Amino acid sequence: MPMDTEKSAEHAAGNSWARLTTARSRELGEELRRIRRQAGLALPRVAKGLGWSAGKLSKLELGSRGTSLWEIGILIGRYGVDKATRDRVLALADQRADIHNFLRLHTPCPDALTVLTLHEANAATVTAYEPFTVPALGQTEDYARALIDDQDQVGARMKRQRVLHAVNGPRVLLYVHEAALHMGLDDPVVMRDQALHLTLMCGWPGVTVRLVPMTTGTRTRLRHPATLMTFPDPIRPVACAETDTATVFHDDPKVVAEYHLKMWRLGVLALGPDESHERLARWADRYDRGSH
């Protein structure tokens, strides 16, 4: 089946990001789309074989409609997936779970989670904060390698950062706590380059870096990491927080409101963009002179 026929079928379903979907339904849809394409099957051909309309399958892949676990099982069976993939997809499709608050284990790693990369790529804004390290979207490759010592995850993190340069990509705001620069790593060259990288990022289009000074102390709202992604109406914001073994995602409005409050508080405490740029440059100079 020609690829343009498939694109026409997807276009006919409309833009799912303009519909009221959930983070979980969009994640499921993206997984189904990837599996189908890995199987080398065109959307219209699959739909016809199942007796579905192309629009039904397209909407399912876009996350704007649901279906039964039985139909999901039939669909992925046609793709010839292995048992591990089948179990994972069926777990995503199980509507008995909390569809607005859920976690994803870091398999294979946090930076490769479909639900994270999908939403970052489609967000209007991404705001991220880490209390003791530079946020992942602002890390240099050497800094990331020093932190996680896993080349596959380092590669996934660098690939994830492509969103910073994407056409029509999100506006990104990174809150960097000065503790991340003060404590640093064992290698002053890595830290110098990281501070310099953040300094340069201050001038990138669509990117803002703001430094949270050490003088703010360890306030309750600053103790834990957080990422908040917003989208064009009517898609609800999605918040997430990474732990050692899993990342927790929310699009429950009451929960997300707490993340909005956290980011507002950070905005009050952080230095402005210009002052942040100046202080980051001083940190790069300190590490260069070995006087940090």
C-alpha positions as CSV (number, residue, x, y, z in Angstrom):
1,M,0.0,0.0,0.0
2,P,1.5,3.4,-1.0
3,M,2.7,5.5,2.0
4,D,0.7,8.5,0.8
5,T,-2.5,6.4,1.2
6,E,-1.5,5.7,4.8
7,K,-0.9,9.4,5.4
8,S,-4.3,10.2,3.9
9,A,-5.9,7.8,6.3
10,E,-4.1,9.4,9.3
11,H,-5.0,12.9,8.1
12,A,-8.6,11.9,7.8
13,A,-8.8,11.2,11.5
14,G,-7.8,14.7,12.2
15,N,-5.2,16.0,14.6
16,S,-5.5,14.1,17.9
17,W,-3.6,16.8,19.7
18,A,-6.7,19.1,19.2
19,R,-8.9,16.5,20.9
20,L,-9.4,15.8,24.6
21,T,-7.1,12.8,25.0
22,T,-5.1,11.6,28.0
23,A,-1.3,11.1,28.4
24,R,-1.9,7.4,28.7
25,S,-4.1,7.1,25.6
26,R,-1.6,9.0,23.5
27,E,1.2,6.8,24.8
28,L,-0.8,3.6,23.9
29,G,-1.5,5.1,20.4
30,E,2.2,5.9,19.8
31,E,3.2,2.4,20.9
32,L,0.7,0.8,18.5
33,R,1.9,3.0,15.6
34,R,5.5,2.1,16.2
35,I,4.8,-1.6,16.4
36,R,2.8,-1.5,13.2
37,R,5.6,0.3,11.4
38,Q,8.2,-2.0,12.7
39,A,6.1,-4.9,11.3
40,G,6.2,-3.1,7.9
41,L,2.4,-2.9,7.6
42,A,0.5,0.0,6.1
43,L,-2.4,1.4,8.2
44,P,-5.2,0.8,5.5
45,R,-4.1,-2.8,4.9
46,V,-4.2,-3.6,8.7
47,A,-7.6,-1.9,9.1
48,K,-9.1,-3.7,6.1
49,G,-7.8,-7.1,7.4
50,L,-9.5,-6.5,10.7
51,G,-12.8,-5.2,9.2
52,W,-12.2,-1.8,10.6
53,S,-12.3,1.6,8.9
54,A,-8.9,3.3,8.4
55,G,-10.2,6.1,10.5
56,K,-10.8,3.8,13.5
57,L,-7.3,2.5,13.5
58,S,-5.8,6.0,12.9
59,K,-7.8,7.5,15.8
60,L,-6.6,4.6,18.0
61,E,-3.0,5.3,17.1
62,L,-3.5,9.0,17.7
63,G,-5.0,8.3,21.2
64,S,-8.3,9.9,20.4
65,R,-10.5,6.8,20.7
66,G,-10.4,3.7,22.8
67,T,-11.3,0.0,22.2
68,S,-11.5,-3.2,24.1
69,L,-8.6,-5.2,25.4
70,W,-9.8,-8.1,23.1
71,E,-9.5,-5.9,20.0
72,I,-6.1,-4.6,21.1
73,G,-5.0,-8.2,21.5
74,I,-6.2,-9.1,18.0
75,L,-4.5,-6.0,16.6
76,I,-1.0,-6.7,18.1
77,G,-1.4,-10.4,17.3
78,R,-1.6,-9.4,13.6
79,Y,1.7,-7.6,14.1
80,G,3.4,-10.8,15.4
81,V,4.8,-9.2,18.6
82,D,6.5,-11.3,21.2
83,K,5.0,-12.1,24.6
84,A,6.8,-9.3,26.4
85,T,5.6,-6.7,24.0
86,R,2.1,-8.1,24.1
87,D,1.9,-8.0,27.9
88,R,3.3,-4.4,28.0
89,V,0.8,-3.1,25.4
90,L,-2.1,-4.8,27.1
91,A,-1.1,-3.3,30.4
92,L,-1.2,0.1,28.8
93,A,-4.6,-0.5,27.4
94,D,-6.1,-1.7,30.7
95,Q,-8.6,1.0,31.6
96,R,-9.0,-0.4,35.1
97,A,-5.8,1.4,36.0
98,D,-5.6,5.0,37.0
99,I,-5.4,6.7,33.6
100,H,-4.4,10.1,35.0
101,N,-1.6,9.2,37.4
102,F,0.7,6.4,36.5
103,L,4.4,5.3,36.5
104,R,6.7,3.9,33.9
105,L,9.7,1.8,34.9
106,H,13.0,2.8,33.4
107,T,13.2,0.0,30.9
108,P,15.5,0.5,29.1
109,C,16.1,4.0,30.6
110,P,14.1,7.1,31.6
111,D,15.2,9.1,28.5
112,A,13.8,6.5,26.1
113,L,10.3,6.3,27.6
114,T,7.7,6.7,24.8
115,V,5.3,8.7,27.0
116,L,8.1,11.2,27.8
117,T,9.6,11.7,24.3
118,L,6.2,11.8,22.7
119,H,4.9,14.6,24.9
120,E,8.1,16.6,24.9
121,A,8.0,16.6,21.1
122,N,4.4,17.8,20.9
123,A,4.5,20.3,23.8
124,A,4.1,24.0,23.5
125,T,6.3,24.5,26.6
126,V,8.5,22.3,28.7
127,T,9.7,23.5,32.1
128,A,12.2,21.4,34.0
129,Y,13.8,21.5,37.4
130,E,16.4,19.4,39.2
131,P,17.6,20.1,42.8
132,F,21.1,18.7,42.6
133,T,22.0,18.1,38.9
134,V,21.6,20.0,35.7
135,P,18.2,19.1,34.0
136,A,18.6,16.4,31.4
137,L,17.8,18.7,28.5
138,G,20.7,20.9,29.4
139,Q,23.4,18.4,30.1
140,T,26.5,18.0,28.0
141,E,27.4,14.5,26.8
142,D,30.4,14.3,29.2
143,Y,28.4,15.5,32.1
144,A,25.7,13.0,31.4
145,R,28.3,10.2,31.1
146,A,29.8,11.1,34.4
147,L,26.4,11.0,36.1
148,I,25.0,7.7,34.7
149,D,28.0,5.7,33.3
150,D,25.7,4.0,30.8
151,Q,26.5,4.8,27.1
152,D,23.1,3.6,25.9
153,Q,21.3,6.0,28.3
154,V,23.7,8.8,27.4
155,G,22.9,8.3,23.7
156,A,19.2,8.3,24.5
157,R,19.6,11.6,26.5
158,M,21.5,13.2,23.6
159,K,18.8,12.1,21.2
160,R,16.1,13.4,23.5
161,Q,17.8,16.8,23.4
162,R,17.0,17.1,19.6
163,V,13.7,18.6,20.7
164,L,15.6,21.8,21.6
165,H,16.4,22.4,17.9
166,A,13.2,21.0,16.4
167,V,11.2,23.1,13.9
168,N,8.1,24.2,15.8
169,G,9.5,22.6,19.0
170,P,8.5,23.6,22.5
171,R,9.7,26.7,24.3
172,V,12.0,25.3,27.0
173,L,12.6,26.7,30.5
174,L,15.3,25.1,32.6
175,Y,15.7,25.9,36.3
176,V,19.2,25.0,37.4
177,H,19.8,25.0,41.1
178,E,23.2,26.5,41.9
179,A,23.8,23.5,44.2
180,A,24.3,21.5,41.0
181,L,27.3,23.7,40.1
182,H,28.5,24.1,43.6
183,M,28.8,20.4,44.4
184,G,29.8,19.6,40.8
185,L,31.6,16.4,39.7
186,D,35.2,15.2,40.2
187,D,36.3,16.5,36.8
188,P,36.6,20.3,36.7
189,V,37.0,20.3,32.9
190,V,33.6,18.5,32.6
191,M,32.1,21.1,35.0
192,R,33.6,24.0,33.2
193,D,32.3,22.8,29.9
194,Q,28.8,22.1,31.5
195,A,28.7,25.7,32.9
196,L,29.8,27.1,29.6
197,H,27.2,25.0,27.7
198,L,24.4,26.5,30.0
199,T,25.8,29.9,29.4
200,L,25.6,29.4,25.6
201,M,22.1,27.9,25.9
202,C,20.9,31.3,27.4
203,G,21.2,32.6,23.8
204,W,19.5,29.8,22.0
205,P,16.1,30.7,20.5
206,G,13.2,29.2,22.4
207,V,15.3,28.3,25.4
208,T,15.6,30.0,28.8
209,V,18.0,29.1,31.6
210,R,17.4,30.5,35.0
211,L,19.6,29.9,38.0
212,V,18.1,29.2,41.5
213,P,20.7,30.7,43.9
214,M,22.2,28.8,46.8
215,T,20.6,31.4,49.1
216,T,17.2,29.9,48.6
217,G,18.2,27.0,50.9
218,T,16.3,23.7,50.9
219,R,12.7,24.8,50.9
220,T,10.1,22.0,50.7
221,R,9.1,22.7,47.1
222,L,12.7,22.7,46.0
223,R,13.6,19.3,47.3
224,H,12.3,17.2,44.4
225,P,12.7,17.2,40.6
226,A,9.8,18.1,38.3
227,T,8.9,18.6,34.7
228,L,5.8,20.4,33.5
229,M,4.6,20.2,29.8
230,T,1.8,22.3,28.4
231,F,0.0,22.0,25.1
232,P,-2.4,23.9,22.9
233,D,-6.0,23.8,24.1
234,P,-7.8,21.6,24.9
235,I,-5.0,19.2,25.8
236,R,-4.3,19.2,29.5
237,P,-0.8,19.8,30.9
238,V,1.3,16.8,31.8
239,A,3.6,16.7,34.7
240,C,6.3,14.1,35.6
241,A,9.0,13.4,38.2
242,E,11.8,10.9,37.9
243,T,12.8,8.6,40.7
244,D,15.7,6.0,40.7
245,T,13.7,3.3,39.1
246,A,10.6,4.9,37.5
247,T,9.1,8.1,36.3
248,V,5.7,9.2,37.5
249,F,3.3,10.9,35.1
250,H,0.2,13.0,35.9
251,D,-2.5,14.8,33.8
252,D,-5.0,14.9,36.7
253,P,-5.7,18.6,37.0
254,K,-5.6,18.7,40.8
255,V,-2.2,17.0,40.8
256,V,-0.8,19.1,38.0
257,A,-1.9,22.3,39.8
258,E,0.7,21.5,42.4
259,Y,3.4,21.4,39.7
260,H,2.2,24.7,38.4
261,L,2.5,26.1,41.9
262,K,6.0,24.7,42.2
263,M,7.1,26.2,38.9
264,W,5.6,29.6,39.9
265,R,7.5,29.5,43.2
266,L,10.7,28.7,41.3
267,G,10.0,31.7,39.0
268,V,9.8,33.9,42.1
269,L,13.1,32.6,43.6
270,A,15.3,32.2,40.5
271,L,17.5,34.9,39.1
272,G,16.4,36.6,35.9
273,P,17.7,35.4,32.5
274,D,20.4,38.1,32.2
275,E,21.7,37.7,35.8
276,S,21.6,33.9,35.3
277,H,23.7,34.2,32.2
278,E,26.3,36.3,34.0
279,R,26.5,34.0,37.0
280,L,26.8,30.9,34.8
281,A,29.6,32.5,33.0
282,R,31.4,33.2,36.3
283,W,30.9,29.5,37.3
284,A,32.6,28.4,34.0
285,D,35.4,30.8,34.7
286,R,35.8,29.5,38.3
287,Y,36.1,25.9,37.1
288,D,38.5,27.0,34.3
289,R,40.8,28.7,37.0
290,G,40.3,25.8,39.5
291,S,38.9,28.2,42.1
292,H,35.4,26.8,42.5
